Amino acid sequence: MFVLALVMGPGPGIYLINPDPGDPEALRSIFGMPIIYVWASFWFIVQASAVALSYFLIWKSSPESSETTEA
């Protein structure tokens, strides 16, 4: 999921939503914000969610052994 967000955010994914400059009816904004800004912000949220979910679900710290080994 994180790699997909890395590729789609600033990479070739922008070409999917970038409006044609010659098309007068092209959608250029969503809720008053430029569509490219919304696109990049969405993929940033996906990346941040992937990191947060990985932190809480995958990267659990294991308790350190309190025993010491003597040689």
MIBAGU-868495 format. One record per residue: residue in one letter; x, y, z of N, C-alpha, C, CB in turn. Coordinates in nm, 4 decimals, decimal comma, padded with zeros to 6 digits, always signed. Glycine has a CB too. Example, Ala and Ser with C-alpha at 12.3 -4.5 7.8 and 13.67 -1.06 7.14 Angstrom:
BEGIN
LUMNU/a/+01,3190/-00,5690/+00,7800/+01,2300/-00,4500/+00,7800/+01,3200/-00,3300/+00,7800/+01,1308/-00,4473/+00,9046
LUMNU/s/+01,2850/-00,2250/+00,7080/+01,3670/-00,1060/+00,7140/+01,2900/+00,0030/+00,7870/+01,4084/-00,0598/+00,5725
This chain:
BEGIN
LUMNU/m/+00,0832/-00,1181/+00,0000/+00,0000/+00,0000/+00,0000/+00,0884/+00,1255/+00,0000/-00,0950/-00,0008/+00,1217
LUMNU/f/+00,1953/+00,1228/+00,0797/+00,2828/+00,2396/+00,0882/+00,3540/+00,2643/-00,0447/+00,3857/+00,2213/+00,2007
LUMNU/v/+00,4009/+00,1588/-00,1089/+00,4710/+00,1742/-00,2375/+00,3749/+00,2267/-00,3440/+00,5330/+00,0390/-00,2831
LUMNU/l/+00,2527/+00,1773/-00,3435/+00,1526/+00,2275/-00,4389/+00,1287/+00,3772/-00,4177/+00,0193/+00,1495/-00,4243
LUMNU/a/+00,1204/+00,4190/-00,2917/+00,0998/+00,5607/-00,2625/+00,2216/+00,6433/-00,3037/+00,0703/+00,5807/-00,1133
LUMNU/l/+00,3420/+00,5867/-00,2884/+00,4621/+00,6583/-00,3328/+00,4614/+00,6812/-00,4837/+00,5877/+00,5808/-00,2928
LUMNU/v/+00,4135/+00,5822/-00,5569/+00,4117/+00,5937/-00,7033/+00,2978/+00,6833/-00,7506/+00,3990/+00,4551/-00,7675
LUMNU/m/+00,1801/+00,6653/-00,6928/+00,0633/+00,7371/-00,7425/+00,0592/+00,8838/-00,7009/-00,0608/+00,6691/-00,6950
LUMNU/g/+00,1157/+00,9188/-00,5876/+00,1097/+01,0568/-00,5398/+00,1801/+01,1545/-00,6316/+00,1693/+01,0660/-00,4030
LUMNU/p/+00,3120/+01,1589/-00,6279/+00,3832/+01,2559/-00,7104/+00,4213/+01,2029/-00,8477/+00,5061/+01,3011/-00,6396
LUMNU/g/+00,4059/+01,0757/-00,8708/+00,4538/+01,0142/-00,9948/+00,3539/+01,0157/-01,1078/+00,4935/+00,8748/-00,9688
LUMNU/p/+00,3442/+00,9044/-01,1800/+00,2579/+00,8991/-01,2984/+00,1094/+00,9102/-01,2661/+00,2825/+00,7713/-01,3728
LUMNU/g/+00,0724/+00,8981/-01,1410/-00,0678/+00,9120/-01,1050/-00,1220/+01,0511/-01,1313/-00,0869/+00,8776/-00,9610
LUMNU/i/-00,0346/+01,1502/-01,1293/-00,0789/+01,2878/-01,1558/-00,1324/+01,3006/-01,2984/+00,0371/+01,3876/-01,1332
LUMNU/y/-00,0795/+01,2216/-01,3908/-00,1275/+01,2285/-01,5287/-00,2705/+01,1770/-01,5419/-00,0356/+01,1491/-01,6201
LUMNU/l/-00,3171/+01,1001/-01,4443/-00,4548/+01,0514/-01,4484/-00,5555/+01,1621/-01,4188/-00,4729/+00,9378/-01,3493
LUMNU/i/-00,5159/+01,2601/-01,3395/-00,6116/+01,3627/-01,2972/-00,5779/+01,5016/-01,3500/-00,6183/+01,3670/-01,1470
LUMNU/n/-00,4605/+01,5178/-01,4083/-00,4191/+01,6485/-01,4576/-00,5107/+01,6906/-01,5729/-00,2703/+01,6458/-01,5033
LUMNU/p/-00,5806/+01,8035/-01,5599/-00,6738/+01,8443/-01,6658/-00,6008/+01,8915/-01,7910/-00,7656/+01,9551/-01,6152
LUMNU/d/-00,6662/+01,8716/-01,9038/-00,6130/+01,9194/-02,0314/-00,6265/+02,0713/-02,0359/-00,6872/+01,8528/-02,1523
LUMNU/p/-00,5159/+02,1431/-02,0584/-00,5239/+02,2900/-02,0586/-00,6159/+02,3454/-02,1670/-00,3861/+02,3484/-02,0764
LUMNU/g/-00,6361/+02,2708/-02,2748/-00,7207/+02,3189/-02,3836/-00,8684/+02,2906/-02,3636/-00,6767/+02,2580/-02,5116
LUMNU/d/-00,9054/+02,2120/-02,2649/-01,0451/+02,1770/-02,2407/-01,1076/+02,2773/-02,1438/-01,0567/+02,0330/-02,1850
LUMNU/p/-01,2014/+02,3598/-02,1919/-01,2603/+02,4614/-02,1030/-01,3528/+02,4022/-01,9960/-01,3378/+02,5622/-02,1855
LUMNU/e/-01,4016/+02,2796/-02,0151/-01,4937/+02,2192/-01,9195/-01,4251/+02,1197/-01,8264/-01,6058/+02,1505/-01,9931
LUMNU/a/-01,2933/+02,1149/-01,8275/-01,2205/+02,0219/-01,7418/-01,2340/+02,0630/-01,5951/-01,0719/+02,0159/-01,7826
LUMNU/l/-01,2444/+01,9617/-01,5102/-01,2541/+01,9861/-01,3666/-01,1162/+02,0241/-01,3137/-01,3099/+01,8609/-01,2919
LUMNU/r/-01,1037/+02,1446/-01,2602/-00,9740/+02,1933/-01,2131/-00,9675/+02,2089/-01,0611/-00,9427/+02,3257/-01,2785
LUMNU/s/-01,0823/+02,2029/-00,9942/-01,0811/+02,2171/-00,8490/-01,1904/+02,1305/-00,7876/-01,0996/+02,3649/-00,8080
LUMNU/i/-01,1640/+02,0893/-00,6632/-01,2607/+02,0140/-00,5836/-01,2732/+02,0875/-00,4509/-01,2167/+01,8624/-00,5632
LUMNU/f/-01,3930/+02,1276/-00,4166/-01,4190/+02,2038/-00,2943/-01,3326/+02,3292/-00,2858/-01,3948/+02,1164/-00,1720
LUMNU/g/-01,3049/+02,3905/-00,3986/-01,2285/+02,5145/-00,4019/-01,0775/+02,4973/-00,4001/-01,2677/+02,5979/-00,2879
LUMNU/m/-01,0304/+02,3732/-00,3953/-00,8854/+02,3481/-00,3963/-00,8462/+02,2877/-00,5302/-00,8436/+02,2536/-00,2792
LUMNU/p/-00,7272/+02,3206/-00,5799/-00,6823/+02,2614/-00,7066/-00,6810/+02,1094/-00,6981/-00,5423/+02,3131/-00,7438
LUMNU/i/-00,7231/+02,0458/-00,8049/-00,7379/+01,9005/-00,8060/-00,6036/+01,8291/-00,7836/-00,7995/+01,8555/-00,9386
LUMNU/i/-00,4949/+01,8865/-00,8296/-00,3636/+01,8238/-00,8107/-00,3241/+01,8283/-00,6632/-00,2560/+01,8942/-00,8975
LUMNU/y/-00,3574/+01,9360/-00,5938/-00,3294/+01,9456/-00,4499/-00,4100/+01,8417/-00,3725/-00,3615/+02,0875/-00,3976
LUMNU/v/-00,5365/+01,8251/-00,4076/-00,6218/+01,7254/-00,3424/-00,5661/+01,5856/-00,3660/-00,7673/+01,7350/-00,3945
LUMNU/w/-00,5219/+01,5588/-00,4895/-00,4646/+01,4283/-00,5255/-00,3412/+01,3981/-00,4404/-00,4278/+01,4246/-00,6758
LUMNU/a/-00,2487/+01,4924/-00,4320/-00,1260/+01,4713/-00,3551/-00,1573/+01,4589/-00,2055/-00,0266/+01,5871/-00,3796
LUMNU/s/-00,2508/+01,5365/-00,1554/-00,2888/+01,5287/-00,0143/-00,3523/+01,3939/+00,0189/-00,3854/+01,6419/+00,0210
LUMNU/f/-00,4351/+01,3440/-00,0707/-00,4969/+01,2129/-00,0500/-00,3910/+01,1039/-00,0374/-00,5928/+01,1801/-00,1653
LUMNU/w/-00,2938/+01,1028/-00,1277/-00,1910/+00,9987/-00,1228/-00,0979/+01,0171/-00,0043/-00,1105/+00,9980/-00,2517
LUMNU/f/-00,0792/+01,1409/+00,0431/-00,0036/+01,1612/+00,1661/-00,0771/+01,0989/+00,2846/+00,0204/+01,3113/+00,1907
LUMNU/i/-00,2087/+01,1161/+00,2888/-00,2875/+01,0562/+00,3972/-00,2787/+00,9044/+00,3904/-00,4354/+01,1017/+00,3897
LUMNU/v/-00,2792/+00,8469/+00,2711/-00,2638/+00,7020/+00,2572/-00,1275/+00,6581/+00,3102/-00,2806/+00,6591/+00,1095
LUMNU/q/-00,0212/+00,7319/+00,2774/+00,1127/+00,6979/+00,3270/+00,1194/+00,7087/+00,4788/+00,2183/+00,7893/+00,2634
LUMNU/a/+00,0663/+00,8150/+00,5350/+00,0687/+00,8330/+00,6796/-00,0129/+00,7243/+00,7495/+00,0153/+00,9719/+00,7170
LUMNU/s/-00,1240/+00,6844/+00,6900/-00,2051/+00,5761/+00,7468/-00,1296/+00,4440/+00,7433/-00,3380/+00,5627/+00,6708
LUMNU/a/-00,0578/+00,4180/+00,6353/+00,0203/+00,2942/+00,6255/+00,1283/+00,2894/+00,7322/+00,0836/+00,2813/+00,4866
LUMNU/v/+00,1942/+00,4014/+00,7561/+00,2984/+00,4061/+00,8595/+00,2355/+00,3880/+00,9972/+00,3769/+00,5399/+00,8530
LUMNU/a/+00,1252/+00,4555/+01,0243/+00,0602/+00,4445/+01,1551/+00,0089/+00,3024/+01,1792/-00,0558/+00,5450/+01,1658
LUMNU/l/-00,0539/+00,2424/+01,0800/-00,1021/+00,1058/+01,0963/+00,0136/+00,0081/+01,1153/-00,1862/+00,0646/+00,9758
LUMNU/s/+00,1210/+00,0275/+01,0426/+00,2379/-00,0588/+01,0599/+00,2954/-00,0446/+01,2000/+00,3452/-00,0258/+00,9554
LUMNU/y/+00,2993/+00,0760/+01,2502/+00,3519/+00,0993/+01,3844/+00,2686/+00,0265/+01,4892/+00,3557/+00,2492/+01,4151
LUMNU/f/+00,1381/+00,0377/+01,4807/+00,0527/-00,0205/+01,5832/+00,0288/-00,1702/+01,5651/-00,0785/+00,0508/+01,5847
LUMNU/l/+00,0341/-00,2215/+01,4426/+00,0010/-00,3619/+01,4196/+00,1216/-00,4517/+01,3939/-00,0921/-00,3719/+01,3046
LUMNU/i/+00,2270/-00,3991/+01,3334/+00,3393/-00,4840/+01,2928/+00,4619/-00,4630/+01,3793/+00,3746/-00,4579/+01,1487
LUMNU/w/+00,5003/-00,3396/+01,4031/+00,6250/-00,3089/+01,4720/+00,6065/-00,3090/+01,6234/+00,6787/-00,1740/+01,4260
LUMNU/k/+00,5666/-00,4218/+01,6763/+00,5500/-00,4316/+01,8214/+00,6848/-00,4664/+01,8831/+00,4418/-00,5383/+01,8595
LUMNU/s/+00,7187/-00,3989/+01,9891/+00,8468/-00,4267/+02,0527/+00,8336/-00,5501/+02,1402/+00,8953/-00,3055/+02,1357
LUMNU/s/+00,9342/-00,6344/+02,1340/+00,9344/-00,7527/+02,2174/+01,0045/-00,7200/+02,3492/+01,0035/-00,8714/+02,1451
LUMNU/p/+00,9560/-00,7767/+02,4599/+01,0205/-00,7471/+02,5876/+01,1621/-00,8033/+02,5914/+00,9381/-00,8038/+02,7038
LUMNU/e/+01,2509/-00,7251/+02,6445/+01,3905/-00,7662/+02,6546/+01,4023/-00,8683/+02,7673/+01,4845/-00,6433/+02,6796
LUMNU/s/+01,4896/-00,9619/+02,7481/+01,5132/-01,0625/+02,8499/+01,5868/-01,0002/+02,9677/+01,5929/-01,1807/+02,7925
LUMNU/s/+01,5386/-01,0251/+03,0887/+01,6011/-00,9668/+03,2056/+01,7192/-01,0504/+03,2539/+01,4993/-00,9515/+03,3165
LUMNU/e/+01,7330/-01,1682/+03,1953/+01,8448/-01,2535/+03,2345/+01,9709/-01,2096/+03,1615/+01,8139/-01,4022/+03,2049
LUMNU/t/+02,0816/-01,2152/+03,2305/+02,2080/-01,1837/+03,1665/+02,2870/-01,3114/+03,1488/+02,2880/-01,0803/+03,2483
LUMNU/t/+02,3532/-01,3215/+03,0395/+02,4349/-01,4409/+03,0144/+02,5779/-01,4084/+03,0493/+02,4235/-01,4888/+02,8664
LUMNU/e/+02,6368/-01,4973/+03,1253/+02,7746/-01,4784/+03,1637/+02,8602/-01,5806/+03,0924/+02,7915/-01,4888/+03,3157
LUMNU/a/+02,9735/-01,5355/+03,0418/+03,0604/-01,6251/+02,9669/+03,1661/-01,6850/+03,0559/+03,1252/-01,5525/+02,8515
